[in-house]
Amino acid sequence: MFEYRVTKYDPAFRDASGAYRREEWTSFGDLGGTFDGEVLTEESYRRVEDAYVRSVLGFWREAGKPTLIARGVEENANGHRGPAEGSAIDEADLAPLIRAVLREEVWCRLESETCILHFGWDYYAYVGVSSPCVASCALAAAEGLFVEVMASPHHPI
C-alpha cells in the first residue's frame, strides 16, 4: 500500500527529528486564537477544512471509490455520535464524517482493502491506497496542502 501524510504543515519548518517548529493552529477548538499574528476566523478555518475534505476525497476517488468501513469508532466528551463500528460509509456521508473527525467531534479509521483514511491529532490526515495517486497528490498541493510519503501511525496493533 502507498501511504501519505496530508497536512497544512510545510515540511520546511520541521527539524531534524520531524517536529514542526512553527506556531500554527491545530484544531477547530483554536477558532478565535492568534497564530503567527493572525486571528483564526471561521472563514479561514473553513478554507483549510474544505481543502482537506476535497483532497482526502480525491485520494478516495482515485482509489476507485471503495466501500469504506468505520473502525475504532470513538465519541468525544460532548457525546457526538459517529458511525456504528464496522458500518459501511455511504458516499453522501463521507464528507460530513471527515469534517466531524477533523473537528474532533468523533474519531474513527475509514478502511477498505484498497484504501485507508486515518486522522490524527493536530490536524493530520493519512491516506493509504493500492497504487500511487499522482492526481490526488497534485490536487492536495493545489489546495495548499503538503503530501509526504509516510505510513499512518493509526494502524491497529
N, C-alpha and C positions, 0 to 999 in steps of 0.2 A: 504494500500500500504506500502511496505517496502522501506524506503528511506535511502540512504547512501551519505556521502560526500567522494569523492575520490580525494586525493591530494598527492603532493610530500612532504608535510609538516609533519614531525614527531610529533605526539601529545605530546611526551615527552618534547617538547620545548614550550608548551602552559602554560600560567599562569592560576591562579585560575579563571579568568574571560573568559578564552578561547582565549585570544590574543596570537598570535605567537610572540615569543621573540628572534628569530634568524634571522640574516641578510641573506636573500636569494633573488634571482631574482624572479620577479613576473609577467613578461610579455615578449613577443617576442621583445618588444622595449628595453629590457635590454641587448640585444646582445652587446658584447664588454665591458660591465661593469665588475667591480671586486666585487665579493661577497665572503666573508669569505676567502679572499686571493687568489681566483681563478678567472680568466677571463672566462666569459660566452662566449664560442665559439659556432658557428653554429652547430658543431658536438655534443657538449654536450647538447645544447638546443634541437636538433632534437631527441636525445636519449630519453629525457623526454617526448617530444611531442608524439613520437611513442608509448611510454608506456601508455600514456593517451588514445590515439586512440585505441590501442589494448584492453585496459581494458574496456573502455566505450562500444566498440563494443561487448565485451564479455558479458556484462550485457544485452545488447540488444538481442544478440543471445540466451542467456539462458532464456530470457523472451519470446522466441518463434518468434523473428523477426517481431514484429507487425509493421504495417504501421505507420510511424511517420509523424505528421503534423507540419509544421512550424508555430509558434505562436509568436506574439510580435516582428516581424522582424524589425531590425534596421540596417542602414548602418553606417559605420564610416565616419569620416570627409574627407577621401580620395575618397569617392564615390564608394567603393566596393559594389557590389550588391549581396545581399543574395537571398534566395529563395523567391518566392511570398508568402505573408501572406496567410495562410490556405492551402498551397500546400502540397501534399504528397511528401515525400523524397524517391527517388529511392535508393535501396541498393548501387548501384555503386556511388551515390553522397554523401553517408553518411560520409565516412571517410574524403573526401576533405572538407565537410562542417564543421565537427568537428575541423579540422585543421584551417579553416578560423575563426571560433569562438575563438579558443584558441589564435590565432594571433591577435585578436581584429579587424579583417577586417570587420566582420559582427557580429550581435548578434541575436539570436533567441532562443526560447524554442522549443524543439522537444518533441511532446507528442502524446500518444495514450491512450486508456482507461486502458491499462495494463503496460505501460512503459513511463517514462519521462526521458529526458536527458536535464539537465539545466547546464548552465555555468555561473560563476560569475567572478567578478574582482579578480585579484591576483592569477589567475590560479587555481580556484576552479571548480570542477565538481560535480554535484549532479545527482544521478540516483534514480529512483523510479521504483519498479517492483511489480507485484502482488503476488509473493512468494519469499522467501529468495533465493538468488543466491550464494550458497556456492562455486561453482566452479569459479565464476567470482570474488568473494572476494579473493580466493586463487590466481587466475591469477594476480590480481592487486598487491597483496603482492609480488608475484614472480617477477613482473615488477619493484619492488622497491617503490611502491605507498602505501599509507595508506588509509584504508577504515574505516570510522566511521559511526555509526548509527546517522543520522541527516536528518531532513526534509529540503528540498530545500527552501531557502528564496525567490525564484523566482516564486512561485505560484501566478497566477493573483489574485488580490483582489476582 
